[in-house]
Amino acid sequence: MEDPKTVVKTEQRKSLLVLFVMSIVSIVIGAILLFGPSAGPSAPGNGAGWVMIIGGVIAMGIYFYARKTGRP
């Protein structure tokens, strides 16, 4: 059986890595929706693009906060 302290340390880092990667993916997809070829004044993708970008920025903020306050 694995040592619980080792598992907790590695799982926390994996979770933070997944959070960071998904925030980047969310920002990129949101930018594609916002500035894509069909982007016009009333394109329905504009709202979705902004929501994805804002969600990605919030997730990235949580990532940096967790890295700053997390245990080594």
Secondary structure per residue as TSV (DSSP state, phi and psi in degrees):
chain	resnum	aa	ss	phi	psi
A	1	M	-	360.0	142.3
A	2	E	-	-75.8	153.8
A	3	D	-	-70.9	125.9
A	4	P	H	-59.0	-34.9
A	5	K	H	-64.3	-39.1
A	6	T	H	-67.3	-41.9
A	7	V	H	-63.7	-43.6
A	8	V	H	-62.9	-42.0
A	9	K	H	-65.7	-44.2
A	10	T	H	-74.1	-37.3
A	11	E	H	-66.8	-36.5
A	12	Q	H	-63.4	-41.8
A	13	R	H	-67.5	-38.4
A	14	K	H	-64.6	-41.3
A	15	S	H	-64.3	-41.0
A	16	L	H	-66.7	-36.5
A	17	L	H	-65.4	-42.4
A	18	V	H	-63.4	-41.7
A	19	L	H	-61.2	-43.0
A	20	F	H	-66.0	-45.7
A	21	V	H	-63.5	-42.3
A	22	M	H	-69.2	-30.4
A	23	S	H	-68.4	-38.8
A	24	I	H	-65.0	-44.2
A	25	V	H	-61.9	-41.6
A	26	S	H	-63.5	-42.2
A	27	I	H	-65.2	-42.5
A	28	V	H	-65.9	-46.6
A	29	I	H	-64.4	-39.1
A	30	G	H	-62.8	-39.4
A	31	A	H	-66.8	-38.4
A	32	I	H	-63.9	-42.5
A	33	L	H	-65.7	-37.3
A	34	L	H	-75.1	-44.0
A	35	F	H	-108.7	18.0
A	36	G	S	-67.5	176.4
A	37	P	T	-64.4	-24.7
A	38	S	T	-94.9	12.0
A	39	A	-	-71.9	112.6
A	40	G	-	-128.7	-174.3
A	41	P	T	-64.9	-26.8
A	42	S	T	-124.7	26.8
A	43	A	-	-68.6	134.5
A	44	P	T	-68.6	-17.7
A	45	G	H	-74.0	-15.7
A	46	N	H	-61.7	-46.5
A	47	G	H	-64.4	-43.1
A	48	A	H	-65.7	-37.9
A	49	G	H	-61.8	-45.1
A	50	W	H	-65.1	-39.2
A	51	V	H	-63.6	-42.6
A	52	M	H	-67.6	-39.2
A	53	I	H	-65.5	-45.8
A	54	I	H	-64.0	-41.4
A	55	G	H	-62.3	-39.4
A	56	G	H	-65.5	-39.8
A	57	V	H	-67.2	-39.7
A	58	I	H	-64.2	-43.1
A	59	A	H	-63.8	-37.8
A	60	M	H	-68.0	-36.9
A	61	G	H	-63.3	-40.9
A	62	I	H	-63.4	-40.1
A	63	Y	H	-60.1	-49.5
A	64	F	H	-66.2	-36.3
A	65	Y	H	-64.4	-43.3
A	66	A	H	-66.9	-36.5
A	67	R	H	-67.3	-35.4
A	68	K	H	-72.2	-39.7
A	69	T	H	-99.7	-8.9
A	70	G	S	-71.3	159.0
A	71	R	-	-76.2	146.2
A	72	P	-	-70.4	360.0
